[in-house]
Amino acid sequence: MPRLKKLSLAAALLTLSGASSFTSPNRAMSAEKNVPAQPLPFDGVRAPDFPAGFPWLNTQKPLSLRALRGKVVLLDFWTYGCINCMHILPDLKRLEAKYSNELVVISVHSAKFEAESNASAVRNAVLRYKIEHPVLVDQKMRVWSEYAVKAWPTLVLIDPTGRVAGQVAGEGHYNRLDATISQLIAGAKKRGELSQTPLKFALERAKVAPSPLSFPGKVLAKGGTLFIADSGHNRLVRASKDGKVEAVIGSGVAGLQDGSFQTAQFNNPQGLALDGDKLYVADTNNHALRVVDFAQKTVTTLAGNGKQAAYGSRGGVGTEASLSSPWDVVKVGNSLVIAMAGNHQVWKYDLSSRNVSVLAGSGAEARRDGAFPSAAFAQTSGLELVGDKIYAADSETSTIRALDLKNQSVKTVAGGDLFDFGDRDGRGDAVRLQHPLGITSDGHYLYLADTYNSKIKRLDPVTGQVSTFFAGGLNEPGGLSFDGGALFIADTNNSLIKHLDVAKKTIQTLPLSGLKPPVISAPAPKIEMPLAATDATQTLAPDAKGNLIFEAKLPKGFHLNREAPLKLTAKVSGDGLTLGQSSVSGAKFVLPLQIPLQTAKGGSGTVEISAFISYCNDGPGAVCKVESVKQRIDFEVKEGGAKEIKIAAVLP
């Protein structure tokens, strides 16, 4: 293609991508999943560099295209409430793994909703979706405008000389991107323009200590029992209404695996529906419908083959069918009704025939009422059955919709449209919500998790009147469930479950006693003991004052990361030894770390230490790491012993 020297950058990019002009931002629908491996068209327009002063995540300092010369750069324009944007994350991971030394992916977060423009909210999304490449928070959509982007998601490739190599919008373009990146790398290598020095970045997750829950998406309360989708930990939790943990389902490893509670695997589970001893689960990132059998203590896949359904898919039978990001589920008779967020539809699964099919929605992303086949939804994410109607939280239109099962029709009860959102109480179309994800009922009123407004709203389904019921202390609640005069709330970004007394309007955090983060098998850090043998017993002098000394040897060029939690705890079992303190954290955590000790006249026992250490290096390609160190030391108090216990670890 000839160079477009006289065209503006915006016009040139539209020509490259083949996109048409829109009057407002749009959501790119799912593209075909098997696009031929044809490279993107190339023109060579100079790519605008990033503005100064904008927030960056997953990197210790702002990046520039000039500093990235020699690398192929892939810009991913996204907004975190967009399901289509989430669908391309696996493709980005594949490309990053394949071209780890030549490709740099940068996510440019250009917000749709007002709440999404906040850098701390974007950071939560980066943590929630486990994004591991740099993220630029695009303030007032400036970068979006400079690159003439018109839809979420949009991907822009930049060659190693800093020129645009093509632009494409929507999902399903892995093959074209792969072919173009391969072509750019080959050409740059031949011309001597390619840098193959790997870059590493300081990830936000390195600054966060593990928590019992991680971004819980949904909660279900029934008969005093709670079921929690511990989405970020890829597992489910069953607890009593006062927070006593009764069962944990899932190993915590992200995957699609049936089996026992201990070995089963989920991937970002969300919606839950209970029927007797069976708990049905919308396993979102696995594109699957699962069932937990509490009588048999097993997990089984009912529908979904683990592959995302292409746009226009109509279902199939059981595990031969493809689903697309199921986000909620509710049992209706002998069927399960599914909020199929990824295809902007509502589907159903027949428990007898195992057939899964479209119940309502044409697949268009819009607010359109009418008969089931012609109605349109936009990323429906919450369902509640009341009588012969299913009420749906239709997130991207920021509306509440009613599916009348008798009349087979859809009607909007309250809210605006794709770009009509906000925070306004009122009635019907005058109401403004912001990306609601959760909905429940007390039998009369509907309660809404008005997610991006971080509020709980109450809706009278007869009149369409919406009022703010509770505000304060919540951070993007994703799910809620009514039981016994209380609302149980999945306070997603706070990684907590809250209990809201409906009559008193008082709220408290539900303590989940005994719940710990999952332990994922990983190579343990190398531990060095300054002893003749690691199983030797350290001898301590009687009636002596000394120190327990812990030393962690960091890799060359690394230092402790004081923006992240640093903590060591120590415990003594047996007798003859007392420690001056049981834990050291924060600013007092320095290396080597010393804890005073006092011995008695005699005795023996064991000292156990547990340390959580974050450490970083500096400069281009900076990276942060987090390691957990655990060690046990046997001791004996007798004459001729030392006054110190020394423990050393070498961190990778």
N, C-alpha and C positions, 0 to 999 in steps of 0.2 A: 504494500500500500504506500503511495507517495506521502511524504511528510505534509502535515497540515500547518504550514508555517503561519498562515494568516488567520487561522482560526483561534478563538479563545480556548483556554484549557478546558473549560466546561463543555464547549461544543465538540472539541476533539475527543474527550472522554465518552461523550454520548455516541459519537461515531464509532469509537472502538468497541463499545459494549453492545451496540445495537439497541440500546435502551431508548424508550420514547420519553418525551417530556411530560412531567406531572406537575400539577399545581400545588400539591402537598405531598409530604412523605408517604410512602406506601410500604406495605408488607409484602415481600416477595413470596409467592406461593411455592410449594414444593415443585421442583423440576423433575424431569425424568431421571431415574436413578442410574441408568446405563448410557450416559451421553458418550458418543464415540470419542476416542482419544485424539481429537483435533486440537492443536494449539490455539490459544486465543490470538486474535489479530494484534499485530504490533505496529506502533506508530513512532514512538520515541519522543513523546512530549515530556519535557522536564517536569518531574514530580515536585510539587510544592513541599518545602520542608515544614516540620512541625512548629507551631507557634510557641514562643517562649512563655513561661509562667503557668502553663497548664499542668494540672496534677498528673502524676504517673504512678502506676502500681506495678508490682513485681519487678522493680528495678530500683537500684539505689540512687540513680540520678537520671535526669531527662535524657532522652535519646534524640539523635538527629540523623536524617538521611545522609548527610555529608559524612558523618562518622561511620556509617554503615556501608560506605562504598566498598565494593568487592563482594557484597552479599546480595543474593536475591531476597527482596523484601515483599512479604504478603500482608497487605492491610485488610483487616476484617472489620467492616463497619457493622456494628451491632447495637442492640439495646436489650437489657437483660430480661425484660418481660416477654420477649419475642420467642415463641417456641421454634420458629424456623431458624432463628439464630442459634438455638441450642442444638438443633439437629446437625449443624455443620461442625460442631466441636470435635466429634470423632474423626472427621476428614482432616481437620487441622492437625490433630495428634499424629495421624498416619503420615502426613507430609513432613511434619517436624522430625519424626523418627527416621524417615527415609532419607531426608536431606539434612541431617543434624549438623553438618559442618558448613553447609552452603546457604541454608535458608534461615531467615529470621521472620517469625510471625509476630505482628503487632496488632492487637485489637484496639480499634478506635471506637470508644463507647459514645455514641451520639444518641442522647436520650429522647425517647418519645414522651413519657410521662414526666411530670414535674419532679416527682420523688426520685426518679431515676437519674436526675442530673447531679445529685449530691455525691461527692467523691466517696464518702464513708459508706453510702448505700451500694455504690459500684464495688467497693472493696468487699463488702459482704457477698455480693454476687460472685466475685472472683473466687472467694473462699468456698462458697456453696457449690459452684460448678467445677471446682478444682482446676481452674485455668492456670497454666504454668508458663505463659509467655507475657511479655510486657503489655500493659494496658494504658492507653492514653485516654484521659477523661476529656472529651471534646466539649468544651464550654460553648454554649449557645450555637452548637452545631457548625462551628466555623470551619473545621477540617472537612466535614461533610459537604459544605458549600463549595470549598475550594476544589474538591475532587468531583463536583457535580453528581454526587450520589443522590439517588431518588428512591431507594428501597432498602429495607432491612431483610436479610443480610445482603451486603454487597462486598465483593472481594476485588481488590486492586493489586496487580502484580507490578513490581518495580525492579528493573534489571540492575546488575551490579554497577552501572555507571550513573544510576539515579534517574532513569527515564521510565515512563510508564510503559508497561509491556502488555496491558490489557485489563479489562474490567468485566465482571460478570455478576449478575444478581441472582439470588435464590439458592435453593438447595441442589444437591445432586451433581455438582460439577467437578468431582474429584478427578475424573479421568482427564478432563481438559486442563485443569490446573497442573496435574502431574506431568502431562505432555509438555506444557509450556515451560514449567520450571526446569525439566530435563533439558529442553532446547536452550534455555537461557544459560544454564550451567555449562553445557558443552561449548557454546559459542564464547562465553567469557573465559573459560579455561584455555581455549585455543588462542585467544588474543592476549592472554596473560593478565586479565582483569579480575580474576576470581580469587577471593580470600576463602581459604578452607580452615582458618583458625576457629575452633568452636567457641561459642559465646555462652556464658552461663549468667543467670540473673538472680537477684535477691528476691525470693518468693515471699509473698505475704503470709503464707501458711507457716513459714519458719518463725514468725513473730507471735504465733498463737499456741497456747498450751492446749492439749487435748481436754475435752469436756465430756461429761456423761452422755449428753445428747448433742447432736450436731445438726443444726438446721432442720428440726422436725417439721414435716410438711402438713400432716393431718393427724387428728386425734379422734377416736371414737369412744364414747362413754355409754355403757349400757348396764343397767342393773347394778351399779356401783363398781363395775370393772372398767378399766381403761385399756385401750389398745392404741399404741403410739407408733406412728411411722417415723422412726429415727432415720430420716432420709439420708442425711450426710454420712451416717455410719452404715448405710446399706443393710438395715436390720429392722426388726419390729420388737416392741417391748409391751408386755402385758403386766399391768399393775393393779393394785386395789385402789379405791377412790382416795385413800389417804396416802398413796404413794409407795406402798410396799411392792417391790418388784417380785412378780410371780414367775415370769418366764422371759427369756430373750430368744428370739427366733432369727437365726442367720448368723453366719460367722463374722460378718463385717467386711468380707472380701467382695468387691464389686464383680458380679458375674451372674449367669443364669444356670443355676444348678439346683435340682431337686434333691430331697433327702431328709435327714434328721434335722432337728432344730439347730444342732451344733454345726452341721456341714452345709446346710442349704445356703444359697447365695442369692442376693437381690441386688438391684442397681437403681438407687434413688426411688424407693417405694413411696407412694403417696396415698391415694384413697383407700378406705377400708369399709367393709360391710360384713356384719355378723349375722350368722344363721345357725343357732344351736352351738355345736362344737366346731363349726367351720367359720373361718375368717377369710373373706375374699379380699384380694389385694390387687390394686392397680400398680403394677411394677413398671414404673414410667420409662426409665432409660433402657430397660430390657424389652420394651414394646410387647409386654406380656400381661396376662391375667393369671394370677396364682391363687392357690387355696392353701390355708394353714389348717390342718386337722389336729385339734387339741387332744382328741381322744387317742389318736395314733401317734401324735407328736411328729408329724411329717409335713413337708411342704411339697406341693405338686403343681406343675404348670397345666392350666386348663386350656389356654389359647395363646397363640403367639409363638413364632419360631425364632425370636430374637432379632429379626430383621425389621427395619422400619418399612411400613407400607408406603408405597408410592401414592402420590396424589391421584384420586379417582378410584382407589381400591375399594372393593365392595365386601371384603371379608373372606370367609372360607370355613373350614372345619378344624376345630381344635388347634393343635400345635402345627398344623400345616398352614394356618392362616398367618397373615402379616398384620400387625396392629401399628398404630402410630401415636406414641406418647400418651397412653391412657392415664388420666389424672385423677379420676374419681370413679366410684362404683357404688351402685345401690341395688338391692334385691327387690324385684317386682314379680310376685308370683313365682313361676318356675324359671324365671330369666334373671340375668344380671344386666342392668343398664349401665353403660360405660360412657364417661365423658372422654371422647377421643380427641384430646386437645390438638394433637398434631395434624389431624385432618379437618379440624373445625366442624366436627359432627358429633352426634350422639349415636352410639352403636348398642347392640344388645347381643347377649350370649345365652343360648338356650341350654339349660343344664341337662336336658334329656338327649337332644340330638347333637350337642357340642358344636352346633353351628353358630358362627358369629357373623353378624350382618349389620348394615346401616339401618338405624331406626328413624333418624330424623336428620335433615341437613343435606343440602346439595353439594357441600364441599366448598362453596364460595365463602370467603372470609368477609362477613358483613353482618349487619343487623337487618334481618328481613323476616317478618312474621308471615304466618300462613300455614298451609298444609305441610305435613312432615316432609314430603319429598322436595318441596320448593323452598322451604325455610332456610335461612342461613345463620350460622353462628360464627363466633370468633374466639377460638381457644377456650372453650368451656372447661372449667377446672373444678367445679363443685356441684354436687347433686344432693337433693333432699326430697324424699317421697312424702307427700301429704295427701291422703285420700287417693283420688284418681289423677293427681297431678304430680309431676316432677318439676321442682323449682331448680333452676340452674344459675350458677354464678358464671356469667359469660364474660370472662376477664378482659379481653381486648376491646370489647364494645363498652366495658364498664357498665353493664346492665344486669338485671335479674330477669330471666325469662321463665315462662311457664309452659311446660309441655303437657297438654291435655291428652291423656291416654285414651279417653273415650272418643273424643272428636278428632283425634290424630292431627292436632294443630298446635302451633306455637304462637305465643303472645308475649310481648314485652310488658313486664309489670312496672319496672322503674329503671331509670337511667338514660344515658345519652346515646352515643354512637362511637365509632372507631376513634374519632378525634374530638368528641364532645365528652370531656371528663373533668373532674375537679372534686370539690368537697362542699356539697350543698344539699341540705335537707329539703324536703318538699314532697310533692306528689307526682307520680308517674314520670312523664318525659322531662319534667322540670328538675328532677333529682340528678345530682352529679356525684358519681363514685369514681374511684381510681383503682382499677385493676383488682376487683374483688376475687378472692380465691375460694373462700369457704362459706358455707350456708348450713343452717340447722333450724329446727323448729321446736317450739314448746307445745305444739298442738293448736296454737292460735296465731302467734306472731312468728315471723321468720327473723332470725338473727344472722347478720352478715359480717364476715371478716372483710372489711373494706381495707384491703391489704396495704396499698401504697399510701393511704391516709393514716395507717396505723391506728384504726379505730374499729369499734364494734358498733354497727348500726342495727336498728330494729325496723322491720317492714311489716305493715299490715297488708297482707296479700289481697284483701277484698277492696280496700280503698287505694292501694298503691302509695300510701303515706310512709315516708322514710324519715326517721329521726335518729340523731346520734344517741346511742345508749351508754357507751363508755369510751372515754379517751384518756390516755395517760399511761406512760410506762411500757407500751407495747412497741414492737419494732417489726413491721411487716408480718402480722399474723397470717398464717396460711390456711388454718383449719380451725373449726370449732364444733363442739357437740354438746347438746343439752341433755342433762340427766339429773333428776332429783333436785330440781330448783336451782341448778348451777350450770354455768357455761364452762366447759373445759376448753382452753384455748391453746393451740399450737403457736407459741410466740416465736416464730421461726428464726428471725435474725438475732434474738436473744438466746436461742438454743435452750428454751425453757418451756414447761407446761404451766399455764396459769389457771387458777380456780376463781371464777367470778360468781359471787352470790348475786343472783338476779334481783331478789327482793331488796337487799341492802346496798347493792352496787359497790360491794367491797371486793377487792382482788388480792390474791396472795399467790406466791410461787409454790407449786406442788413439789415437795421434797421427794426424790426418787431414791429411797434408801437402798444402798448396796449396788446401785448401777454404776458401772465403770465403762470407759471407752473400750471398744474391742481391741484385742491384742492381735495385730496382723503379723504373721510370721515374716521375719526379715533377717538378713545377716546381722548378727550381733557385733557391736564394736569390739575391737581387739582390746583385751584387758591385760595389762602388765602388772605383775605382783613382784615387789622387790624382795622375794623370798626364795629360798633354795627350791621349794616346790609350792605349787599353788594350794595344796591341801595342808601346808604346814601350819602349826599353831604358834601365834605370837605370844612370847612370854613378857609379862609386865612386872615391874618391880613393885613390892608391897608398899603401902602407905606413901604413894608418890603422886605428885601433881605433874601432869604432862599435857599432851595434845593428841587428838586424832587428826592426822594430816591427810588431806585428799588433794592429789595433783592430777590434772587432766592435761595431757600433752596435745595441743592443737596442731593441725597441719601448718606447714610453713606459710606465713603471710596472713593467717587467720587471727581474729581477736574475738572476745566475747561480745555477743550482740545484746546490748543493754536495753534495746527496744522490745525485747521478747522476755518471757519469764525465764528466770534462772533460779534453781532451787535445789538444795540437798537436804534430805532427811536422814536421820540416823536413829537406830533403835538397838538397845542392849537387851539380850536375853541371858538369864543366869544371874550370878552374883559376883561381887568383888570389883565391879567397875561402874562408875557413874559418869555420865557426860554432862557438861555444863549447859548444853542446849540441845534440843532435838531437831532443830531445822535452821537453815540459813538461806536467805533468799534476797532478791533485789540487789540494792547497792552494796550490801554486805557480802555478796557472793564474789570473792576475789580468789585468784589462784596464786600460790597454793592456799587452800582453804583450811583453817585450823579451828577445831572445836576443843575447848579445855576438857580434860578428863581427870578423875581422881580415883585411885585404886584403894582397896581395903587391905587388910592383912593377908588375905588369901581369897581364893575363889576361881571360878572358870565360867565360860559362857561363850556367847557369839555376838558380834557387832554386825548389824545389817545396815548398809547405806544404799540410798536410791537418789540419783542425781538426774535432773532435767537440764540440759545444756544447749543453748543456741549460740552459734558462732558464725562469723562472716569474714570475707576478705574484702578488699577495696579495689577500685580502679575499674577499667572496662571489663565487662563480663563478670562482674562481681556476683558472688553466690553466697547464700546463707544456708546453714545446715542445722538440724536439730537431732540430738542423740539422747537416748536414755541409758544410763549406766546403773547397773545393780551389782552389788558385791556382798559376800559374807566372809567375815574373818573370825576364826576361832581364837580365843585368848585363854591364858592361864596366868594367874598372879602367884609368883614365887620369887625367892631370892635369885639375884643374878639377872633379872629381867630388865627391859628397857622402860623408858618413860613415854614412849610414843608408839602409836599404831599408825603405820603408813599404808595408804592405798593409792595406787596409781592406775590411770587408764590412758591409752593412746587412742585418740579419736580419728576416724577416717576422714 
